[in-house]
Amino acid sequence: MPINNAVQICLQTVNISCLGKKNDTTDS
């Protein structure tokens, strides 16, 4: 699961930034 790995790294790097952008796409 490469996607999971990327998500974990993003969360560790910029939790709010990554989550905010991801949430925006998922919310739409």
C-alpha positions as CSV (number, residue, x, y, z in Angstrom):
1,M,0.0,0.0,0.0
2,P,2.1,2.9,-1.3
3,I,-0.7,5.4,-0.8
4,N,-0.8,4.6,2.9
5,N,2.9,5.3,3.3
6,A,2.5,8.6,1.6
7,V,-0.3,9.6,3.8
8,Q,1.7,8.7,6.9
9,I,4.6,10.8,5.8
10,C,2.4,13.7,4.9
11,L,0.7,13.5,8.3
12,Q,4.1,13.5,10.0
13,T,5.3,16.3,7.9
14,V,2.3,18.7,7.7
15,N,-0.6,17.2,9.4
16,I,-2.9,20.2,9.2
17,S,-1.7,21.2,5.7
18,C,-2.0,17.7,4.2
19,L,-5.3,17.0,6.0
20,G,-6.8,20.4,5.0
21,K,-6.0,19.9,1.3
22,K,-7.1,16.2,1.4
23,N,-10.3,17.1,3.3
24,D,-11.1,19.8,0.7
25,T,-10.9,17.2,-2.1
26,T,-12.8,14.6,-0.2
27,D,-15.5,17.0,1.0
28,S,-16.2,18.2,-2.5
